[in-house]
Amino acid sequence: MGFHKRYISKQVIISAFKENGAEGVSDLYIKSDAINVEPNSPICKYIIKIMYLDETLEYKHHLINVYMMQLLEGLYPLK
């Protein structure tokens, strides 16, 4: 068994979403032992808030999907 540490940035989240959708984004958080998040990134902070909600994974995927689609369509800035 290994220790899975991930550095998560806005580019990592966008790439994971483009490749595997909301499940790819949630896997970044679920399948790691330690997470290092890009500082001052609103995208990373918002996804963390979603992942720590006391909701089903299906609902979290829905929220990630809605947010990322709006982000990629230009409704949110990519700071």
C-alpha positions as CSV (number, residue, x, y, z in Angstrom):
1,M,0.0,0.0,0.0
2,G,1.2,3.5,-0.8
3,F,0.4,6.9,0.4
4,H,-1.4,8.9,-2.2
5,K,-0.8,12.7,-1.9
6,R,-2.2,15.0,-4.5
7,Y,-1.6,18.6,-5.5
8,I,-4.9,19.9,-6.8
9,S,-5.0,23.1,-8.9
10,K,-7.6,24.6,-11.1
11,Q,-6.0,23.0,-14.1
12,V,-6.0,19.6,-12.5
13,I,-9.7,20.0,-11.7
14,I,-10.6,21.2,-15.2
15,S,-8.6,18.4,-16.8
16,A,-10.2,15.8,-14.6
17,F,-13.7,17.2,-15.4
18,K,-13.0,17.2,-19.2
19,E,-11.7,13.6,-19.1
20,N,-14.1,11.9,-16.6
21,G,-16.8,14.5,-15.7
22,A,-17.9,15.1,-12.1
23,E,-16.7,11.6,-11.1
24,G,-13.2,12.4,-12.2
25,V,-13.2,15.5,-10.0
26,S,-14.6,13.8,-6.9
27,D,-12.1,11.0,-7.4
28,L,-9.3,13.5,-6.9
29,Y,-10.5,14.0,-3.4
30,I,-11.9,10.6,-2.5
31,K,-9.0,8.5,-3.8
32,S,-6.2,10.3,-2.0
33,D,-4.8,10.2,1.5
34,A,-3.5,13.8,1.6
35,I,-4.6,16.8,-0.5
36,N,-2.5,19.9,-1.2
37,V,-4.8,22.6,-2.8
38,E,-3.6,25.6,-4.8
39,P,-3.8,28.6,-2.5
40,N,-6.3,31.4,-3.3
41,S,-8.1,29.4,-6.0
42,P,-11.9,29.9,-5.9
43,I,-12.4,26.7,-8.0
44,C,-10.5,24.5,-5.5
45,K,-12.2,26.1,-2.5
46,Y,-15.7,25.6,-4.1
47,I,-15.1,21.9,-4.9
48,I,-13.8,21.3,-1.4
49,K,-17.0,22.8,0.0
50,I,-19.0,20.5,-2.2
51,M,-17.0,17.4,-1.2
52,Y,-17.4,18.1,2.5
53,L,-21.2,18.5,2.3
54,D,-23.2,15.9,4.2
55,E,-25.0,14.7,1.0
56,T,-24.9,11.7,-1.3
57,L,-22.1,11.3,-3.8
58,E,-24.7,11.5,-6.6
59,Y,-25.8,15.0,-5.3
60,K,-22.2,16.1,-5.0
61,H,-21.6,15.0,-8.6
62,H,-24.7,17.0,-9.7
63,L,-23.3,20.2,-8.0
64,I,-19.8,19.7,-9.5
65,N,-21.4,19.2,-12.9
66,V,-23.5,22.3,-12.7
67,Y,-20.5,24.4,-11.4
68,M,-18.0,23.1,-13.9
69,M,-20.3,23.5,-16.9
70,Q,-21.0,27.1,-15.9
71,L,-17.3,27.7,-15.4
72,L,-16.4,26.3,-18.8
73,E,-19.1,28.3,-20.5
74,G,-17.6,31.5,-19.0
75,L,-20.2,32.3,-16.4
76,Y,-17.6,32.2,-13.7
77,P,-14.1,33.7,-14.0
78,L,-11.1,31.3,-14.1
79,K,-9.0,33.2,-11.6
